[in-house]
C-alpha cells in the first residue's frame, strides 16, 4: 500500500491517505471534541475540502500530517463557532445565571427558561426554529431561508419578532416579580 501511495501526488495522494487513515482521524477528532459524536461530521468535512487543497504533497507522511492539521483547524473553528453561538444566545436571552444565593440563582434561571419556553409556544409556527437556527446553530438568515423554503426577509422579521416577544415576556415577568417583592410577603 505504501508503494501505491508513494506513486501518487497532490490531491490524489491526499484522497488516498484520507481513506487509509480515516478511522484514525475519527478517533483523533473524538478525543478532541465535545461532544465527540460530531467527529464523523468533521472528518467528512475534511474530505469535502480535499479538492480545494493547492499543496504539492509528494509523500504519504506529508499528506497524513496535512490531514491531521486540517482536523485540528476544523476543531478549532468549531470551538470558535460554539463560543460565538453561546455568546449570541446569552445576549439574546439574558437569563440570570447567578444570584447572591446559588440555590436561588438556579431557581431564577429555571423560571426564566420556562418563561422563554412558554414564549416560544406562543410564536408563529416557524419562528422558534428560525431563532434556534440563528442563535444556537449560527446559520445566517440566507441559510435559514434556504433550509426552510422561505424568503430571507421573512426570516429576518420572524427572528426579530421572536426575540422581541421573548424579551417582552421576560421583562413583564421581572416587573411582576418586583411588584410582588415591593408589596411584601
N, CA, C and O of each residue as an XYZ file, in Angstrom:
740
protein
N       0.830     -1.202      0.000
C       0.000      0.000      0.000
C       0.861      1.246      0.000
O       0.548      2.219     -0.687
N       1.951      1.229      0.769
C       2.817      2.393      0.835
C       3.432      2.682     -0.529
O       3.641      3.844     -0.876
N       3.724      1.640     -1.307
C       4.278      1.829     -2.635
C       3.285      2.498     -3.559
O       3.664      3.343     -4.370
N       2.015      2.133     -3.447
C       0.975      2.727     -4.285
C       0.782      4.199     -3.927
O       0.603      5.034     -4.813
N       0.818      4.522     -2.627
C       0.654      5.906     -2.187
C       1.819      6.767     -2.628
O       1.645      7.941     -2.957
N       3.024      6.175     -2.636
C       4.208      6.953     -2.989
C       4.172      7.392     -4.444
O       4.757      8.419     -4.787
N       3.499      6.637     -5.308
C       3.420      6.992     -6.728
C       2.436      8.139     -6.961
O       2.497      8.794     -8.002
N       1.535      8.393     -6.017
C       0.548      9.461     -6.147
C       1.131     10.779     -5.650
O       2.104     10.791     -4.896
N       0.532     11.886     -6.078
C       0.934     13.181     -5.548
C      -0.269     14.110     -5.545
O      -1.284     13.831     -6.184
N      -0.145     15.230     -4.813
C      -1.191     16.245     -4.760
C      -2.507     15.739     -4.219
O      -2.524     14.953     -3.271
N      -3.630     16.182     -4.811
C      -4.955     15.805     -4.313
C      -5.205     14.295     -4.329
O      -5.891     13.776     -3.448
N      -4.662     13.592     -5.312
C      -4.855     12.135     -5.363
C      -4.187     11.471     -4.163
O      -4.738     10.535     -3.583
N      -3.016     11.948     -3.793
C      -2.314     11.411     -2.629
C      -3.110     11.708     -1.358
O      -3.244     10.843     -0.493
N      -3.636     12.925     -1.244
C      -4.442     13.286     -0.075
C      -5.674     12.398      0.049
O      -5.987     11.917      1.138
N      -6.371     12.180     -1.059
C      -7.566     11.326     -1.027
C      -7.199      9.907     -0.628
O      -7.878      9.298      0.198
N      -6.131      9.377     -1.206
C      -5.698      8.023     -0.877
C      -5.347      7.919      0.607
O      -5.747      6.971      1.283
N      -4.606      8.890      1.102
C      -4.206      8.883      2.512
C      -5.417      9.088      3.418
O      -5.501      8.492      4.492
N      -6.346      9.925      2.987
C      -7.574     10.157      3.762
C      -8.306      8.837      4.000
O      -8.664      8.516      5.134
N      -8.526      8.082      2.943
C      -9.252      6.822      3.095
C      -8.452      5.803      3.905
O      -9.029      4.963      4.595
N      -7.140      5.878      3.821
C      -6.301      4.942      4.576
C      -6.357      5.227      6.076
O      -6.391      4.298      6.883
N      -6.366      6.513      6.455
C      -6.310      6.855      7.889
C      -7.641      7.378      8.442
O      -7.688      7.836      9.583
N      -8.698      7.318      7.673
C      -9.988      7.863      8.113
C     -10.401      7.390      9.510
O     -10.785      8.224     10.330
N     -10.338      6.083      9.818
C     -10.712      5.667     11.177
C      -9.839      6.318     12.259
O     -10.326      6.636     13.344
N      -8.562      6.511     11.960
C      -7.667      7.163     12.920
C      -8.026      8.637     13.085
O      -7.962      9.174     14.190
N      -8.403      9.288     11.990
C      -8.838     10.685     12.068
C     -10.086     10.809     12.938
O     -10.193     11.719     13.760
N     -11.024      9.889     12.751
C     -12.255      9.925     13.562
C     -11.910      9.780     15.043
O     -12.430     10.528     15.871
N     -11.047      8.835     15.384
C     -10.647      8.653     16.783
C      -9.959      9.904     17.325
O     -10.226     10.330     18.448
N      -9.086     10.478     16.532
C      -8.378     11.692     16.934
C      -9.365     12.820     17.228
O      -9.274     13.474     18.267
N     -10.299     13.043     16.321
C     -11.262     14.125     16.485
C     -12.188     13.844     17.670
O     -12.544     14.767     18.403
N     -12.579     12.594     17.865
C     -13.438     12.258     19.005
C     -12.769     12.605     20.325
O     -13.434     13.055     21.258
N     -11.477     12.403     20.410
C     -10.758     12.726     21.651
C     -10.656     14.233     21.869
O     -10.520     14.686     23.005
N     -10.720     15.004     20.800
C     -10.532     16.450     20.900
C     -11.828     17.230     21.079
O     -11.811     18.329     21.632
N     -12.952     16.679     20.619
C     -14.197     17.455     20.555
C     -15.170     17.115     21.672
O     -15.192     16.010     22.212
N     -15.960     18.107     21.984
C     -17.106     17.933     22.872
C     -18.314     18.461     22.140
O     -18.314     19.649     21.818
N     -19.307     17.718     21.856
C     -19.450     16.281     22.050
C     -18.692     15.491     20.982
O     -18.566     15.943     19.844
N     -18.193     14.319     21.349
C     -17.388     13.527     20.413
C     -18.183     12.950     19.240
O     -17.585     12.526     18.251
N     -19.498     12.923     19.327
C     -20.289     12.353     18.231
C     -20.287     13.232     16.982
O     -20.817     12.831     15.946
N     -19.704     14.412     17.067
C     -19.581     15.276     15.894
C     -18.328     14.964     15.078
O     -18.102     15.573     14.032
N     -17.524     14.032     15.546
C     -16.257     13.711     14.892
C     -16.449     13.279     13.443
O     -15.690     13.693     12.566
N     -17.433     12.469     13.194
C     -17.672     11.984     11.830
C     -17.967     13.154     10.888
O     -17.515     13.161      9.744
N     -18.722     14.138     11.369
C     -19.016     15.309     10.549
C     -17.742     16.084     10.216
O     -17.565     16.536      9.085
N     -16.865     16.234     11.191
C     -15.611     16.950     10.962
C     -14.756     16.203      9.943
O     -14.188     16.813      9.037
N     -14.666     14.897     10.091
C     -13.851     14.104      9.164
C     -14.460     14.133      7.766
O     -13.726     14.159      6.778
N     -15.767     14.131      7.668
C     -16.410     14.259      6.355
C     -16.119     15.629      5.741
O     -15.932     15.748      4.531
N     -16.084     16.650      6.580
C     -15.757     17.991      6.099
C     -14.345     18.042      5.532
O     -14.091     18.741      4.551
N     -13.437     17.312      6.141
C     -12.068     17.240      5.609
C     -12.120     16.707      4.177
O     -11.485     17.260      3.279
N     -12.872     15.640      3.972
C     -12.960     15.046      2.633
C     -13.521     16.058      1.623
O     -13.031     16.163      0.499
N     -14.544     16.790      2.038
C     -15.153     17.759      1.136
C     -14.183     18.878      0.751
O     -14.316     19.475     -0.317
N     -13.227     19.157      1.605
C     -12.270     20.237      1.333
C     -11.033     19.773      0.562
O     -10.214     20.601      0.164
N     -10.887     18.490      0.350
C      -9.676     17.981     -0.304
C      -9.482     18.529     -1.709
O      -8.347     18.772     -2.121
N     -10.558     18.728     -2.450
C     -10.431     19.231     -3.825
C      -9.935     20.674     -3.876
O      -9.447     21.129     -4.911
N     -10.060     21.389     -2.763
C      -9.640     22.792     -2.733
C      -8.196     22.974     -2.268
O      -7.706     24.100     -2.177
N      -7.524     21.874     -1.979
C      -6.148     21.952     -1.480
C      -5.193     22.207     -2.636
O      -5.225     21.501     -3.644
N      -4.342     23.219     -2.489
C      -3.378     23.567     -3.528
C      -1.966     23.095     -3.194
O      -1.033     23.345     -3.958
N      -1.804     22.429     -2.080
C      -0.478     21.988     -1.658
C       0.076     20.929     -2.604
O      -0.662     20.084     -3.110
N       1.375     20.985     -2.832
C       2.044     19.937     -3.613
C       2.677     18.983     -2.615
O       3.754     19.234     -2.076
N       1.989     17.906     -2.391
C       2.458     16.882     -1.461
C       2.898     15.674     -2.272
O       2.181     15.211     -3.159
N       4.071     15.174     -1.962
C       4.567     14.049     -2.751
C       4.859     12.825     -1.900
O       5.278     11.794     -2.425
N       4.643     12.924     -0.593
C       4.954     11.801      0.280
C       3.761     11.527      1.205
O       3.144     12.471      1.698
N       3.426     10.262      1.445
C       2.288      9.935      2.318
C       2.388     10.544      3.720
O       1.369     10.930      4.293
N       3.585     10.635      4.273
C       3.738     11.221      5.612
C       3.327     12.696      5.605
O       2.707     13.177      6.553
N       3.671     13.401      4.543
C       3.282     14.812      4.429
C       1.767     14.932      4.282
O       1.159     15.837      4.854
N       1.159     14.033      3.525
C      -0.294     14.043      3.351
C      -0.990     13.753      4.682
O      -1.984     14.393      5.025
N      -0.458     12.786      5.423
C      -1.038     12.444      6.731
C      -0.959     13.646      7.672
O      -1.939     13.965      8.345
N       0.178     14.305      7.728
C       0.333     15.485      8.579
C      -0.639     16.583      8.166
O      -1.235     17.252      9.010
N      -0.790     16.758      6.863
C      -1.689     17.774      6.348
C      -3.136     17.473      6.755
O      -3.876     18.383      7.129
N      -3.538     16.213      6.683
C      -4.904     15.826      7.065
C      -5.144     16.064      8.559
O      -6.210     16.542      8.947
N      -4.169     15.738      9.385
C      -4.314     15.996     10.817
C      -4.370     17.498     11.098
O      -5.106     17.931     11.984
N      -3.602     18.297     10.355
C      -3.640     19.747     10.521
C      -5.029     20.271     10.137
O      -5.567     21.162     10.796
N      -5.598     19.714      9.072
C      -6.957     20.103      8.679
C      -7.938     19.781      9.801
O      -8.826     20.580     10.098
N      -7.781     18.621     10.421
C      -8.674     18.224     11.518
C      -8.562     19.209     12.686
O      -9.572     19.652     13.233
N      -7.340     19.540     13.055
C      -7.128     20.488     14.158
C      -7.761     21.839     13.827
O      -8.412     22.447     14.677
N      -7.572     22.302     12.610
C      -8.153     23.586     12.208
C      -9.674     23.555     12.260
O     -10.295     24.516     12.715
N     -10.280     22.470     11.803
C     -11.747     22.362     11.841
C     -12.258     22.275     13.279
O     -13.304     22.840     13.597
N     -11.536     21.580     14.141
C     -11.923     21.502     15.555
C     -11.861     22.898     16.175
O     -12.766     23.291     16.912
N     -10.811     23.636     15.881
C     -10.661     24.999     16.399
C     -11.778     25.895     15.880
O     -12.360     26.668     16.640
N     -12.076     25.793     14.591
C     -13.167     26.582     14.010
C     -14.494     26.250     14.680
O     -15.284     27.146     14.978
N     -14.739     24.966     14.916
C     -15.981     24.543     15.554
C     -16.081     25.108     16.974
O     -17.149     25.555     17.391
N     -14.974     25.088     17.711
C     -14.976     25.629     19.071
C     -15.257     27.134     19.056
O     -15.990     27.645     19.903
N     -14.669     27.835     18.089
C     -14.929     29.276     17.972
C     -16.387     29.552     17.646
O     -16.999     30.455     18.215
N     -16.943     28.764     16.719
C     -18.360     28.949     16.363
C     -19.259     28.667     17.562
O     -20.235     29.382     17.788
N     -18.937     27.635     18.326
C     -19.743     27.305     19.505
C     -19.686     28.436     20.529
O     -20.702     28.795     21.123
N     -18.496     28.993     20.733
C     -18.349     30.091     21.673
C     -19.148     31.308     21.189
O     -19.815     31.975     21.980
N     -19.073     31.585     19.897
C     -19.824     32.699     19.318
C     -21.327     32.478     19.481
O     -22.052     33.393     19.870
N     -21.798     31.256     19.181
C     -23.228     30.943     19.333
C     -23.669     31.134     20.772
O     -24.733     31.700     21.026
N     -22.864     30.669     21.715
C     -23.227     30.802     23.123
C     -23.287     32.261     23.546
O     -24.175     32.658     24.300
N     -22.339     33.061     23.059
C     -22.364     34.489     23.373
C     -23.597     35.159     22.793
O     -24.245     35.966     23.459
N     -23.920     34.823     21.550
C     -25.100     35.408     20.907
C     -26.373     35.000     21.636
O     -27.268     35.820     21.841
N     -26.449     33.739     22.023
C     -27.633     33.260     22.733
C     -27.750     33.958     24.082
O     -28.842     34.361     24.481
N     -26.642     34.102     24.778
C     -26.657     34.778     26.078
C     -27.085     36.238     25.927
O     -27.785     36.769     26.789
N     -26.669     36.889     24.838
C     -27.066     38.274     24.601
C     -28.553     38.361     24.256
O     -29.225     39.329     24.610
N     -29.052     37.349     23.569
C     -30.448     37.373     23.159
C     -31.394     37.115     24.320
O     -32.466     37.714     24.408
N     -30.992     36.228     25.200
C     -31.825     35.844     26.338
C     -30.995     35.890     27.607
O     -30.485     34.864     28.057
N     -30.858     37.060     28.178
C     -30.005     37.180     29.360
C     -30.668     36.556     30.585
O     -31.344     37.242     31.351
N     -30.472     35.275     30.759
C     -31.006     34.598     31.938
C     -30.088     34.887     33.116
O     -28.864     34.861     32.987
N     -30.680     35.154     34.236
C     -29.884     35.441     35.414
C     -29.343     34.125     35.939
O     -30.053     33.372     36.606
N     -28.062     33.846     35.631
C     -27.468     32.565     35.980
C     -27.147     32.472     37.460
O     -27.209     31.388     38.040
N     -26.809     33.579     38.069
C     -26.429     33.523     39.472
C     -27.075     34.671     40.233
O     -27.311     35.751     39.690
N     -27.346     34.415     41.472
C     -27.805     35.458     42.385
C     -26.940     35.331     43.638
O     -26.003     34.534     43.671
N     -27.255     36.115     44.661
C     -26.451     36.031     45.876
C     -26.444     34.619     46.423
O     -25.397     34.122     46.837
N     -27.580     33.972     46.433
C     -27.691     32.595     46.895
C     -27.721     31.688     45.673
O     -28.620     31.819     44.841
N     -26.766     30.772     45.539
C     -26.662     29.908     44.369
C     -27.947     29.130     44.106
O     -28.325     28.926     42.952
N     -28.613     28.699     45.167
C     -29.859     27.941     45.021
C     -30.939     28.815     44.386
O     -31.674     28.383     43.498
N     -31.012     30.032     44.860
C     -31.986     30.974     44.333
C     -31.685     31.296     42.867
O     -32.600     31.416     42.052
N     -30.399     31.434     42.540
C     -29.998     31.733     41.167
C     -30.425     30.661     40.196
O     -30.923     30.975     39.115
N     -30.242     29.392     40.553
C     -30.645     28.321     39.639
C     -32.161     28.252     39.534
O     -32.696     27.897     38.484
N     -32.850     28.588     40.608
C     -34.313     28.628     40.569
C     -34.794     29.735     39.637
O     -35.747     29.551     38.880
N     -34.128     30.883     39.697
C     -34.484     32.011     38.827
C     -34.222     31.640     37.373
O     -35.045     31.911     36.498
N     -33.075     31.021     37.120
C     -32.730     30.627     35.743
C     -33.761     29.631     35.202
O     -34.178     29.740     34.049
N     -34.175     28.661     36.027
C     -35.193     27.701     35.583
C     -36.517     28.403     35.303
O     -37.210     28.081     34.338
N     -36.855     29.353     36.148
C     -38.089     30.108     35.964
C     -38.046     30.912     34.666
O     -39.022     30.948     33.917
N     -36.906     31.557     34.406
C     -36.771     32.344     33.183
C     -36.765     31.447     31.947
O     -37.306     31.813     30.904
N     -36.159     30.288     32.069
C     -36.163     29.345     30.953
C     -37.594     28.873     30.658
O     -37.965     28.715     29.495
N     -38.382     28.653     31.690
C     -39.780     28.260     31.495
C     -40.560     29.383     30.810
O     -41.423     29.121     29.972
N     -40.259     30.625     31.164
C     -40.933     31.768     30.535
C     -40.590     31.817     29.051
O     -41.470     32.023     28.216
N     -39.291     31.624     28.714
C     -38.874     31.621     27.313
C     -39.532     30.463     26.571
O     -39.953     30.627     25.426
N     -39.628     29.292     27.206
C     -40.272     28.140     26.569
C     -41.755     28.440     26.292
O     -42.275     28.093     25.232
N     -42.424     29.081     27.247
C     -43.823     29.468     27.036
C     -43.934     30.492     25.906
O     -44.853     30.432     25.089
N     -42.990     31.427     25.872
C     -42.992     32.443     24.819
C     -42.785     31.784     23.457
O     -43.415     32.178     22.476
N     -41.910     30.788     23.392
C     -41.692     30.050     22.136
C     -42.988     29.408     21.662
O     -43.283     29.400     20.467
N     -43.761     28.869     22.601
C     -45.015     28.196     22.239
C     -46.038     29.181     21.669
O     -46.937     28.777     20.931
N     -45.911     30.455     22.000
C     -46.846     31.472     21.525
C     -46.455     32.048     20.160
O     -47.237     32.774     19.548
N     -45.267     31.732     19.690
C     -44.775     32.288     18.423
C     -45.399     31.576     17.226
O     -45.880     30.451     17.358
N     -45.395     32.228     16.054
C     -45.846     31.555     14.834
C     -45.035     30.275     14.602
O     -43.913     30.150     15.095
N     -45.587     29.358     13.877
C     -45.050     28.007     13.729
C     -43.548     27.934     13.420
O     -42.840     27.162     14.066
N     -43.054     28.694     12.477
C     -41.656     28.572     12.049
C     -40.694     29.446     12.848
O     -39.482     29.243     12.780
N     -41.207     30.404     13.595
C     -40.346     31.368     14.288
C     -39.378     30.732     15.291
O     -38.199     31.087     15.291
N     -39.829     29.807     16.143
C     -38.872     29.213     17.083
C     -37.716     28.496     16.379
O     -36.564     28.612     16.798
N     -38.023     27.763     15.319
C     -36.974     27.065     14.585
C     -35.987     28.053     13.974
O     -34.776     27.836     14.012
N     -36.513     29.136     13.413
C     -35.645     30.146     12.815
C     -34.718     30.750     13.856
O     -33.529     30.940     13.602
N     -35.263     31.052     15.026
C     -34.465     31.641     16.087
C     -33.379     30.670     16.561
O     -32.242     31.079     16.795
N     -33.716     29.424     16.698
C     -32.739     28.412     17.123
C     -31.663     28.226     16.060
O     -30.477     28.154     16.381
N     -32.070     28.149     14.798
C     -31.068     28.034     13.724
C     -30.101     29.210     13.762
O     -28.900     29.044     13.551
N     -30.626     30.387     14.029
C     -29.798     31.588     14.031
C     -28.915     31.680     15.271
O     -27.699     31.832     15.161
N     -29.516     31.588     16.431
C     -28.792     31.860     17.675
C     -28.007     30.666     18.202
O     -26.951     30.848     18.807
N     -28.491     29.470     17.989
C     -27.813     28.285     18.530
C     -26.893     27.655     17.495
O     -25.744     27.330     17.794
N     -27.398     27.484     16.280
C     -26.612     26.806     15.247
C     -25.763     27.763     14.425
O     -24.915     27.327     13.647
N     -25.982     29.060     14.589
C     -25.146     30.059     13.923
C     -25.372     30.196     12.428
O     -24.496     30.691     11.720
N     -26.541     29.764     11.926
C     -26.822     29.905     10.497
C     -27.152     31.358     10.159
O     -27.716     32.086     10.976
N     -26.799     31.760      8.966
C     -27.161     33.096      8.500
C     -28.639     33.107      8.117
O     -29.265     32.058      7.964
N     -29.175     34.295      7.969
C     -30.582     34.398      7.576
C     -30.805     33.768      6.202
O     -31.838     33.139      5.969
N     -29.856     33.930      5.302
C     -29.976     33.329      3.963
C     -29.976     31.806      4.046
O     -30.748     31.142      3.354
N     -29.113     31.258      4.891
C     -29.066     29.796      5.054
C     -30.369     29.268      5.650
O     -30.873     28.223      5.239
N     -30.903     29.996      6.615
C     -32.175     29.589      7.230
C     -33.292     29.639      6.192
O     -34.113     28.726      6.107
N     -33.315     30.709      5.406
C     -34.346     30.852      4.375
C     -34.293     29.683      3.397
O     -35.328     29.112      3.054
N     -33.094     29.327      2.949
C     -32.956     28.211      2.013
C     -33.386     26.902      2.660
O     -34.059     26.082      2.035
N     -32.998     26.714      3.904
C     -33.324     25.474      4.624
C     -34.830     25.316      4.836
O     -35.361     24.207      4.779
N     -35.514     26.441      5.083
C     -36.935     26.381      5.419
C     -37.845     26.720      4.238
O     -39.068     26.660      4.365
N     -37.270     27.070      3.112
C     -38.072     27.355      1.930
C     -38.877     28.635      2.024
O     -40.003     28.700      1.529
N     -38.305     29.668      2.661
C     -38.977     30.962      2.786
C     -38.002     32.054      2.341
O     -36.856     31.766      1.998
N     -38.454     33.289      2.348
C     -37.581     34.393      1.941
C     -36.705     34.833      3.110
O     -37.037     34.606      4.274
N     -35.596     35.459      2.783
C     -34.697     35.994      3.808
C     -35.408     37.068      4.614
O     -35.214     37.175      5.825
N     -36.226     37.857      3.946
C     -36.981     38.909      4.622
C     -37.897     38.328      5.702
O     -37.990     38.870      6.803
N     -38.566     37.230      5.380
C     -39.452     36.592      6.357
C     -38.645     36.088      7.553
O     -39.077     36.227      8.697
N     -37.489     35.512      7.293
C     -36.633     35.032      8.382
C     -36.247     36.194      9.291
O     -36.333     36.083     10.514
N     -35.823     37.305      8.697
C     -35.426     38.471      9.486
C     -36.579     38.970     10.354
O     -36.389     39.276     11.531
N     -37.760     39.048      9.774
C     -38.927     39.527     10.522
C     -39.288     38.577     11.650
O     -39.529     39.016     12.774
N     -39.329     37.276     11.366
C     -39.692     36.297     12.387
C     -38.693     36.274     13.535
O     -39.084     36.176     14.698
N     -37.404     36.364     13.214
C     -36.395     36.337     14.270
C     -36.501     37.593     15.129
O     -36.441     37.511     16.356
N     -36.655     38.740     14.503
C     -36.791     39.993     15.261
C     -38.023     39.944     16.163
O     -37.962     40.333     17.329
N     -39.135     39.466     15.621
C     -40.365     39.368     16.431
C     -40.212     38.352     17.552
O     -40.694     38.577     18.662
N     -39.544     37.236     17.274
C     -39.355     36.201     18.295
C     -38.507     36.726     19.449
O     -38.833     36.504     20.616
N     -37.421     37.420     19.123
C     -36.565     37.978     20.172
C     -37.335     39.018     20.980
O     -37.285     39.019     22.210
N     -38.040     39.894     20.290
C     -38.812     40.933     20.974
C     -39.870     40.304     21.884
O     -40.075     40.761     23.009
N     -40.535     39.265     21.401
C     -41.577     38.614     22.198
C     -40.987     37.956     23.447
O     -41.533     38.088     24.543
N     -39.867     37.245     23.274
C     -39.242     36.577     24.422
C     -38.743     37.599     25.440
O     -38.919     37.412     26.644
N     -38.126     38.672     24.966
C     -37.662     39.720     25.885
C     -38.836     40.364     26.623
O     -38.765     40.621     27.825
N     -39.901     40.616     25.891
C     -41.086     41.220     26.494
C     -41.645     40.334     27.607
O     -41.998     40.815     28.684
N     -41.716     39.041     27.327
C     -42.217     38.102     28.345
C     -41.312     38.079     29.564
O     -41.792     38.050     30.697
N     -39.979     38.092     29.334
C     -39.032     38.104     30.461
C     -39.145     39.398     31.254
O     -39.118     39.379     32.484
N     -39.272     40.528     30.548
C     -39.373     41.820     31.229
C     -40.669     41.934     32.015
O     -40.674     42.468     33.124
N     -41.769     41.439     31.456
C     -43.042     41.508     32.181
C     -43.006     40.590     33.398
O     -43.621     40.890     34.422
N     -42.300     39.488     33.293
C     -42.145     38.603     34.441
C     -41.301     39.266     35.524
O     -41.602     39.156     36.712
N     -40.225     39.965     35.095
C     -39.382     40.689     36.049
C     -40.186     41.766     36.760
O     -40.063     41.940     37.973
N     -41.015     42.494     36.002
C     -41.831     43.559     36.592
C     -42.821     42.982     37.602
O     -43.041     43.561     38.666
N     -43.415     41.843     37.263
C     -44.365     41.203     38.182
C     -43.654     40.742     39.453
O     -44.196     40.872     40.550
N     -42.455     40.207     39.308
C     -41.684     39.754     40.474
C     -41.317     40.930     41.367
O     -41.392     40.841     42.593
N     -40.914     42.048     40.732
C     -40.550     43.224     41.511
C     -41.769     43.796     42.243
O     -41.648     44.262     43.376
N     -42.921     43.762     41.611
C     -44.144     44.267     42.262
C     -44.498     43.379     43.452
O     -44.887     43.886     44.504
N     -44.369     42.061     43.300
C     -44.643     41.161     44.417
C     -43.665     41.405     45.564
O     -44.055     41.389     46.732
N     -42.393     41.632     45.230
C     -41.379     41.875     46.264
C     -41.636     43.193     46.983
O     -41.431     43.291     48.193
N     -42.088     44.215     46.237
C     -42.373     45.525     46.848
C     -43.562     45.463     47.782
O     -43.597     46.174     48.786
N     -44.544     44.620     47.466
C     -45.744     44.500     48.295
C     -45.506     43.647     49.527
O     -46.348     43.598     50.424
N     -44.379     42.982     49.575
C     -44.048     42.177     50.750
C     -44.638     40.803     50.682
O     -45.392     40.474     49.766
N     -44.283     39.981     51.686
C     -44.764     38.583     51.690
C     -46.203     38.435     52.004
O     -46.716     37.316     52.037
